[in-house]
Amino acid sequence: MIAEDSPGLYWDATYAIVMALLEHYPEIEPGEIGLHELQHLVIGLPDFKDDPGLANERILMDIQITWFEEAKE
């Protein structure tokens, strides 16, 4: 459960988003999903608090690349 004072996840917090994706979606291979699906996964994270409309291709690609790298470790 999220504490009320939790800072939440925002699009510019790539690493924090990736850690949450790894925790909440361990069965998903990051290289096998598209950017549109990735955006929906991020928006669906319990701590996500940013404006979904602010996501762009660069942000989503940064998240996907970092997620791919972290999932390999």
C-alpha positions in Angstrom: 0.0 0.0 0.0 1.2 3.5 -0.8 1.7 6.0 1.9 -0.1 9.3 1.4 3.2 11.2 1.5 4.7 8.9 -1.2 6.2 11.1 -3.9 4.8 8.9 -6.7 6.1 8.1 -10.1 6.5 10.7 -12.8 7.6 10.3 -16.4 11.1 11.8 -15.6 11.8 9.1 -13.0 12.9 6.5 -15.5 14.8 4.2 -13.1 12.0 4.3 -10.4 9.4 3.4 -13.1 11.6 0.5 -14.3 12.0 -0.8 -10.8 8.2 -0.7 -10.4 7.7 -2.4 -13.7 10.1 -5.2 -12.7 8.2 -5.6 -9.4 4.7 -5.5 -10.9 5.2 -7.2 -14.2 8.0 -9.8 -13.7 6.6 -12.0 -16.4 6.8 -9.4 -19.2 9.8 -9.3 -21.5 10.5 -5.6 -22.1 11.8 -6.1 -25.6 8.6 -7.9 -26.7 6.1 -5.0 -26.1 5.4 -1.9 -28.1 5.6 1.6 -26.8 1.8 2.0 -26.7 1.5 -1.1 -24.4 4.4 0.2 -22.3 2.6 3.5 -21.8 -0.4 1.6 -20.5 1.7 -0.5 -18.2 3.3 2.6 -16.7 0.0 4.4 -16.3 -1.4 1.3 -14.5 1.4 1.3 -11.9 -0.1 2.0 -8.4 2.3 4.9 -7.7 2.0 6.6 -11.1 0.8 10.2 -10.6 1.8 12.1 -13.7 -0.3 13.2 -16.6 -0.5 10.2 -19.0 -0.6 12.7 -22.0 2.9 13.9 -21.3 4.5 10.6 -22.4 6.4 10.8 -25.7 8.4 8.4 -27.8 11.7 9.5 -26.3 10.5 9.0 -22.7 9.0 5.6 -23.5 12.1 4.4 -25.3 14.3 5.5 -22.4 12.1 3.5 -20.0 12.0 0.4 -22.3 15.8 0.4 -22.8 16.5 0.8 -19.1 13.9 -1.9 -18.3 15.5 -4.2 -20.8 19.0 -3.6 -19.3 17.7 -4.1 -15.7 15.8 -7.2 -16.6 19.0 -8.9 -17.9 20.7 -8.5 -14.6 
